[in-house]
Amino acid sequence: MAAQLHDRVFRDPVHGLIEFVGENRTLVSLLETRAFQRLRRVKQMGFAWQVYAGAEHSRFGHALGAYHVASMVVDRLKLDDPVRLHVKVAALLHDIGHGPFSHTWEQVFASFDHEKWGERIVTEDEEMNAALRGLAPDLPEAIASMINKSYKPTFARKLVSSQLDVDRLDYLLRDGHYSGAGYATYDLEWILHALRIEKVHSGDDPDDLVIDYRRGMYAVEQYLFARTYMYAQVYHHKAVRAAERMFIKLLSRFSELAIAGQEPPGLDVAANLARGQTLSVHDFLFLDDYSLFGAIDRWAGLGAGGQAQQASDPIVRDLANRLVRRRLFKTIDLGDDLGVLHDLQARVHAIAERHFGEAAGYYYHLDTAKQIGYSANADEELHVVGHPRYGTVTLGRLLEDLPLGRPVATVRLVCAPELVDELRPITDQAVADTRSQS
C-alpha cells in the first residue's frame, strides 16, 4: 500500500512559505525521490561561495522556488489542467539533470547536456518515472517535451524556459539574497501582473506569452538590469571565474588521464564519461558537488588516507591542492576588446612554459565573459503588447537601444600567481596598443 502523503510546507527566505497543500499535495511524491533529493548536494551558484560566503544554497531550494513562482503564474493566468500541472512539475524538475558545479561541469565534458540528462531521468529513472505516472499517466513524456522545448502550447513552455521564465525569476532573487548583492531585487509581483496569453502567431499554436507594456515594462527593465548586474558583479566576479577555470583545468587533466587509463582513483563515473562510455541514470545520480570535492581532497593528499591516496600525477595533485586550499589563480583585466587576445596568446604561453614546462597550458587562461541582460533566440523571444508606437513588438527589438540589448565583453587573463609579475608589463602594453588602434 502506498504511503499516505501529507501537506508539506517549507519556510523559504525568499518567498516566505512554499506549500505543497490542496491540489499540490500529491507533488510531494516527487520531492522524496533520490533524483530530487540529490539537488540538495549541488550548489546553485557553482563556485560563487569562494567569494560570497553566504552563497552556499542548493539547487533543491531553487527548484522549490521555481515551483512556487510557477504556482503563482498558473493561478494568475487561470490555466487549466493538464497544462497547469505540466508547468508546475516542469518548474520543480527543471534542474534535475544538472551535473556537479552546474554549468562549469559542462565545459569539461562537452558531450554532457543537463537538459538531455533531465529527459533521461524523468523517462528512465524507475523511481522518478513511477512518481510522475502516479500523478498522470503521460506526465513523464510531457515533462520531457518541456525540457527539450517541443512542448505545445508554446506559451506554457516559455513559462518554464525563456528569457523571463520561472527559473530566472526565482534564481535572481535567491542568488541576490544569499550572496548579499542588493542590486538583484526587482518587482516580481508586478511582472506576474503584466504577463498575459494572447494570439501572436498563425497556425495551430497561435497563443504566446506576452508582456503588457503599460503594466509591466518598467518592472521587466528592472529585472533585466538586475540580471546584468548579477552577471557583472557576482557570476562573473574575477575570483569566481578563476576558481571555475582551475576546476576546469583540473578535470580536463583528469579526463586526459582517464582516456589513457591512468586517472587517479575515486571518480570512476567521471572517468567513464571522459572515455565516452554511456552512463546509466543510476551512475549519473552519484555525481554531485560532495562526491567531486571528496575526490579532489584525496587527490590533494588531504583526504582520510592522507598522502597515501594523493594523485600520482603532479598536475592533478598541484591543481587539487590549490583549489582545496583556495590558492586561486590571479586575474589581470584586459579591457573589453577581444582583439587583445590574439596579441597575447603566444607570449603568455612562452612565459608559462618557462615556469611549468609542458604543463604550461594548465596554468593560464585567456578568459572572456559577457554581461548579458537579455539575449533571446527565436524559441525564447518574448512579445510586448500595447506599445504606444509599435503595437505588438518583440522585447528584443525594444531593448536594442538600451545597454541591456548590447552585451558587454570582459576580457581577462587568469593565471597562476607565479606568472603575474612577468606577465603584467606584457599585458599592460597589449592593452595600450589595442586602445591606440581603436
N, C-alpha and C positions, 0 to 999 in steps of 0.2 A: 504494500500500500504506500502510495506517495506521501511524503511528509507534508503536513498542512503548512501553508505559507502564511506568515503573519505580516502585519504592517511593518515597514522598515523606514526609519527616519534618521537622516544624517544631519548633524549640525555643521554647516559649512561656513567658513569665514568670509566667503564672497557673496553667497546668495541667501544666507540665513539657513532655513530648514529646507532640505531636499527630501521629498517624501515619496515613498512607494506605497500608496494607500489607494483605496477605492479601485477604480479600473486598472490602476498601475501596480496593484499588489502582486499580480502574477509575474511581473518582470523580475521579482526577487530571485526567481529560479536562475536567471542569467547571472546575477551577481555571485552566486555560490559556485559557479563553475571554476575549474582550475585556470582556464584561459583568462577569465576576467580577473581573478584574484592575482594572477601574475602581474597585472598592471600596477599593483602596489610596489613592485620591485623594479619599476622602470621610471626613472626621474623624468618629469615633464620638461625640464629646461636643459637637458643634456649636461654640459659642463659649467653652466652658469653659477652653480654653487661654489665653484673655485673663486669667484669674485663676490657674489652676493650671498652672504651667509644664510639668509633665510630661504633661498631658492632650492629647498630640499623636497618640495612637494612632488607627488607622483602622478602618473597618467590615470591612476584609479580615481583620484579626486577630480581631475579634469573631465574624465568620462562622465562622472556623476553630474558635474556642472553643465556639460553639453546636453545631457539628457534633461536637466532642469530647464534650460533655455528652450529646448525643443518642446517641452510640455507647455510652456507659456505660449510659444508660437502657434502650435496646433489649436490651442484654445482660442487665441485671438483671431486666427484665420477661420475658425469654426470648421476645421477639416473633419471629414467622416472616415470611419474605418472602411477599408483596410489601410488607406494612406496614413491615417492618424497613427496607427500602431507602427507602421513601417518607419515613419520619421523618428518616432521616439526610440525605437530599438536600434535603428541605424546610428542615431546620435550616441547612444550608450556604447555601441560596439565599434565606433568609427576608428579607434586606435588599437584595436585588438591585435593587429598584425605588426606593430612596431617592434623593432629589434632593440638591443641594448643601446643606450645613449642615442636612441631615436635616429634622426637623420644623419648623424655622424657615422653610424654603422653602415649606412647605405653608400657612403663614399669609399669604404674599404671593399665591400662586396658589391660590385656593380650589378650583379645578377639579382641581388636582393631587392625586393619591392614590397613595402609594407602593405600596400593595397592588395597585391596578389596573395600575400600571406593572410590577410584578413578574409579574403574569399575562401581560401583553403580551410581556415579554422571554422568558419560558420558552416561549411559544407562537409568537411572531413572529420573534424573532431567529434567523436561519438557523444561525449557529454554535452558539448555546446549545441550540436545538431539536435539532440533529443530535447533539450530545454527549449530551443526555438520551435520545434514542431509541436511541443506541448502547448505553445501559445497559439499557433496557427499552422496547419499542415504545410503550407507553401512558404513559410517565413524564411527558412534558410536561403532559398533561391531569391526571394525578394530582397533580402539584405545583401546578398552577393551582387545583385544588379545595382543596388545603391552604391556599393563600394567601387564597382567597375564603371560606374556612370552610364549604364544603359537603362536605368530605371525610367519608367514613364508613369505619371506625368512629370515633365521636366521641372516644374516649379517645386515639387516635393524633393527631388534630388538636389536642387540648388539650396534648399534649406539645410542640407547636410554637407554639401560640398560646393562652395562657390567663394567669391571674394567677400561675402557678407553672410557666412553660414554660422550655425550654432557652435561649431568648433572654434572659430576665430572670436566670436562674440564672448565665449567663456574664457579662452586662454589669455586674451589681452588683460582682462580684469584680474584673472587669477595670477598670472605671471607678474603683473604690476604690484599686486598685494604682497606676494611672497618675496619679491626682490626689493620692495620698498621704493620702487620707481613711481613717484606720484603722478607723472605725466601720462600714465597708461589708463586714466579714467575717461569715461565717455558716458553718454546718456542712453543706457541700454533700453530702458522702458520706452523712450521716445522713438528710438529706431524701430522697435517692435510695433509701436503705434502707427508708424509710417509704412509698414510693409503691407502690400496688397497682392492679390492674384488677379491678373487681367489678361484678356486676349491680346497677344503681341504678334504671334506668328500665324501663318496659314497652315493648312494640312490637318493631320489627325492629332496633333499635340499643340494646340494654339495658345494655351494659357502659360503664363510665365510669372515669375516672382518680380514685382516691381516696387519702386520706392515713390511715394507721393512727395513731389518736390516741395510743396508748400508746408507739409508737415515735417518732413524728415531730412531735408538736405543738409542743414547745419549740423544736425546730430551725426549724420554719416560722415561729413567732413571732419568732425571732431574725432570720430572713431579712426579714420584714416590717418590723421595726424598722429594720434596715439600709437598706431601701428608703426608709422615711420620712426617715431622717437624710440620705441622699444627696440627696433632693429639697430638703430644707430648707437644707442647707449647701453643696451643690455645684451641682446642676442649676438651682436657683432662687436662687443667690447673686446679690446685688443687681447686681454688676458684670457678671455673665454675662447677666442679664436686660437690662441697659442696652445691652450690645453687640448682643444679639439684636434689641432694639427699634430700634436705629439701622439695622441691616441691613434690617429690615422696612420702615422709613420710606424708606430709600434705594431699595429695589427697588419699593416702591409708587409712588414718584415716577417711576422708570424706566418702570413699567408704564403710568402715565398718559400719559407722553410717547410711549410706543410705540403706544398706541391712537390718538393723534393723528398718528402717523407722524413724530415729532420726537425719537426716542430717540437717545442718544449711541451711537456705533458700538462694536462689539466683542463684542456679546452677541445676535446675531441669533436664536438659538434661543429665548432667553427673551423676546425681543420678539414673536416669532411666537406663543409661548404666551400672552402678555398679550393679543394680538389675537384669541385664541380659535381659532387655527388648529390643526389636528390635526398633532401631531408624529409623525414616524416613529421607530421604535426606534433607528435609526442616529443621528438627530439628538439624541435623548434622551441617548445614551451620551456625547455631548460635554459634558454638564453635570456638573461636579464642582467641588469647592472651589477647585481650581487655576484652572480657566477663569474662575470667578466673580471670584476675587481679582485675577487678571490684568487683567480688565476694570475692576475698581474702582480698581486702581493707575493705569490710563490715565485714567480719569475724573477722578482727583485731580490729574493732571498729573505723576505720579511714575513713569510707565512709560518705556520706552526712548525714546519720541519726545518726552518732556518735556511742556512746556505746550502744544505744538502739537497734542497728542492729548487734552488735557483736555476734559471735558464743557463745552459752552457753557451749559447750564442751571445757574444759580448754586446751586440747592438740591442737585442731584446732585453738583456739584463740591464743595460745602462738606461735605455728609454723607460723601462718599467720603474727603475729606481727614481728617476727624475719626476715621473708622473705621480707616483705614490707619495713622494716626499714634497711635492709641489715645488720642484725646482724647474719652473716653467721657462720655456723659450721666451726671449725678449722680442719686442716689436719695434720696427723703425717705420714711421709713417712716410709714405712716398707721394702723398697728394691724391689727386683724382684722375690723373692722366694715365691710361693704360699703356701708352707708348713707352713709358719709362721701363717697363718690364723687359722689353727686347734689348735695351741697352745694358741691363744689369745681369742677365742670366749667366753669361759665360764668366764674368768677373767674380760674381758671388760664388759660383761653383769652384773656381780655382782657389779661392781663399778657404772655402770649406774643405777642399781636398788636402790642403796643406795641414790642416788640423786633424782631420778624421780619415784621411786616405780614401780607400774605396767606399767607405761608408758615408761619404760626404753628403749624398742626396737625402739621407735621413735626418740631417741636422739643419736644414733650412727649407723655407717655402716662400715663394712669391705669391702673396695672397690678395685676392680681390673679393670684395663684398659689396652688394648693392643694398642701399636702404630703401625698401620698397613699401610704399603706401598702398598702391593699387596696381595690379598687373594681371589682367584677365585675358584668357584665350576665349574663343567663341563659346566653349561649353560653360564657362564661368561668368560671362558677361552679364551684368545687371542692367535693367532699364529704369529710367526715371520718367514718370508721367506727370502731367500738369505743369510742365515748364512753360513760363510765360512767352518764350520766344520759339522754342523748338517743338512744343507739344510733348511727344514721346521721343526720348533720346537715350542712347547708351550712357551709362555712368562714366565709362572711359572717355567718351567724347567731351563730357562736361569738365573732366579733370585735366584735359590736355594743356590748358593754360595756367594750371596751378602747379606748385612744386611737387604736389602729390603725384602728378602724372609723369614726372621726369625722374626716374630712379637715379640717385647719386652714387657713383662708384667710389669706394675707398680702397686704395692700393697700399699694401704694407709688405715689408719683408719680415718674416717670422724666422728667428734663428736661435741657435744655442748661444748662451751668454758669452762663451769663449770667442765668438766671432765679431761681437759688436764693435769693439774698438777699431778693428781693421776695416770693417765694412762702412762705418759711419762716414768717413771722408768720401768714399766712392758713391754712396747713396746721396749725400748732400750735393755732390757735383752733378749727378744724373738728374736730380730734381731741378737744379738750377738750369741745366741745359735744356730740359724739356720746357720749362717756363719761358725761356728766352726765345724758343722757337714758336711758341703759341701766340 
